[in-house]
Amino acid sequence: MNDRLGSFFDSLCKYLRFSKFEVKANLNQGDLLNTSNLVCSLSFDRDKELFATAGVNKRIKVFECDTILNDNMDINYPVIEMIGKSKFSNVCWNSHIKNQIASSDFEGVVRIWDATRSQPIMDYKEHGKRVWSVDFSQSDPTKLASGSDDCTVKLWSINQGGSVSTIRTKANVCCVQFQPDSGHLIALGSADYKIYCYDLRNIKTPWYILASHSKTVSYVKFLDSASLVSASTDNTLKLWDLATNKGRILKNPVRTFTGHTNVKNFVGLSVADGYIATGSETNEVFVYHKSLPMPVASYKFNCEDPMTGLEMEDDSAQFVSCVCWRGQTQTLVATNSTGNIKILEMV
C-alpha cells in the first residue's frame, strides 16, 4: 500500500512540476522561398548535441542545438546537409556510432549515411513501396528495422547488403521501434488499427497484439522495457503494459490520453522520463505524463506565411508535424507543417 501511495505521489509531483512551455529559440532557415518545407522527422544524435531534420524537400539537415540556443542569428544554417533522391519520411541516428544516421523515403529506400562526409554508405532497396519508419537498435548498433506500405518490416545489418529477415503483415506498416534494452524485441504499428510486438527469434507469431485504437496506428515508442505508448489518427495516445500476463491479445490499455487533435496527419511522438510529447492538427504541441490522461502543458505555434515568414490569421491547415525530446531533459524540438522549427522548454 505504501509503495503504491508513494508511486502515486511521485507521479502527481511530476505531473504538477510543469505547466507551460517557453520558447528558447526559433530556427530560422534561409530557404523561405522553398514552399516544400514540411519536416517529417526529427532525431538527436548519440550525444544530444546535434539534431537532424528531414522531410519533403529531399534534404537531411543537421543543426548544433547549443549554437541555436546561444547565438541570436537571423538565419540558422545547418552544419551538415545530405541530399536525397526522394522525399524523406523518417531519420534515426545510431545511438552508438555518432556519425551514422539512417533514413527512409517515399521511394522505398532505406539508406545509411556517414554524416561527417554527407555521403551514403549503404542503400537497401528491397521494399516494394514507401517506407514510413526506420529505427536503429539501441542495444546492438549493427541492427536496424524498417516498416513499409508493402506490409512488411525488414530487419537489416549494417554489415551486409541484404535484409536479415522479414516480418510479413496484413496491412501497411506505419511505424517500428526496437525495445531499448533488447536487440530482439520490436513493436510495429499498422494501418489495421493494431500494434504487434515480435520476438525476432521467432517472427512467425507476434508475442503481443495490442488492439484498442479505432484508426491507423501512426507511432509506437517504448517508455521503458515493459511499457509502450502508441499514437493513432483516432485522436488518442495509449499506454500499454507489456509485463502483464493477461493473454496474447491485449484490448485494455493502462491509460488513454486525450486533448490533442489527430485525424489524418503524422504529428509526431516522443517520450522522455515519463513525459509524452505529440503534435496536433490545431498547430499545437501537447505533453502528457504517463500517470494521468490529460495534458501537462501545450504550446500553440503562430501561423506564419511560409513564403514571407510573417504572421497570418489562424490557418486551420497548419499542424505540428513532429516532436523530439533532447534526451531525458525538458527541452523539446518541434516543427510544424510550414517548416517552422522551435526549441521549447517545459517550465
Secondary structure, 3 states (H helix, E strand, C coil): CHHHHHHHHHHHHHHHHCCCEEEEEEECCCCCCCCCCCEEEEEECCCCCEEEEEECCCEEEEEEHHHHHHCCCCCCCCCEEEECCCCEEEEEECCCCCCEEEEEECCCCEEEEECCCCEEEEEECCCCCCEEEEEECCCCCCEEEEEECCCEEEEEECCCCCCCEEEECCCCEEEEEECCCCCCEEEEEECCCCEEEEECCECCCCCEEECCCCCCEEEEEEEECCEEEEEECCCCEEEEECCCCCCCEECCCCEEECCCCCCCCCCCEEEECCEEEEECCCCEEEEEECCCCCEEEEEECCCECCCCCCECCCCCCCCEEEEEECCCCCEEEEEECCCCEEEEEEC
